[in-house]
Amino acid sequence: MPADEAGAAGLSGRHGQARAPSRPPADFDGSDVLIDEIVSAVRSGDDMTICRLLAVLAARADIAALFRLRQRLDDDAPRSG
């Protein structure tokens, strides 16, 4: 694209469509796999594995991953009734 067209297109792109920044998928950091493993370890009561996986998750996860873990653990908890 020539320089003069680039200036006219601006941040909205060539056809006036807004460009959104590309975002990595939710599991870009591998946190969803770790969350699955943590939930499985909690279900089986494997304390050593839970501690190891939580340490790995804490080192690489963002707050959204921690909220996903919380939700998954809550969803997996036995319900009394």
N, C-alpha and C positions, 0 to 999 in steps of 0.2 A: 504494500500500500504506500503510495507516495506521501511525503511528509505533509503536504497541504491537505490531503484527505484524512490523514491521521488526526490532525488538529480539529477538523470539522466533525469527525466521528466522536471524538472525546471518549469519555469513560462509558458512554452508553452503547458503543459499538457502531458498526456500519449502518444498521437498519433501525436505529433508535431503541434497540432492545437493551435493557439494563443487564450489565454483566455482574454476576455475583462472584465473590471470591470462591475458588474451589476449596472444598473442605475434604479432609480425608474421611474415609468411612469410620463409623463408630468404633470399630475394632482395630483401627490402624495400629495401635500400640499393643495389640494382643490381649487387651484387658478382658474381652468377652470370653476368651478361652480360659483365662485364669479364673474368672468369675464362675464359669461352669465347674471347674475343678474344685474351687473353694466350696461351692454348694454341695458337690458330691462328697467332699471330705467332711463337711458338717453333718450331712445325712448319715455318714458311717461312723461319726464320732472320732475321727482320726486327728487328734490334737496336734501332733507334730507336723503333719502335712498342712493343716490349717495355718499354723504359725509360719511355716516356710512360704506358702503361697501368698499369705497376707503381706509378708515382707517384700516379696517380689512385686505384688500389685501396688503397694505403697510407694515403691521406688519409681514406678513408671506411669501410674494412673493419674488422671485428672479428677476433678470433683464429680464430673458427670459419671465416670466409671464407678466411683464410690457410691453414688446414689443408685446406679444400676445394681450393684452388689446388694445394697440394702433392700431394694425392691425384690430381687431374686430370692434372698433369704426369707423375706416376709412371705412371698408367694409360696415358698417351699415348706414353710412351718406347718406342723400338724395343727389342725383346728379342733378345738374341743367343742362338743356340742351335744 
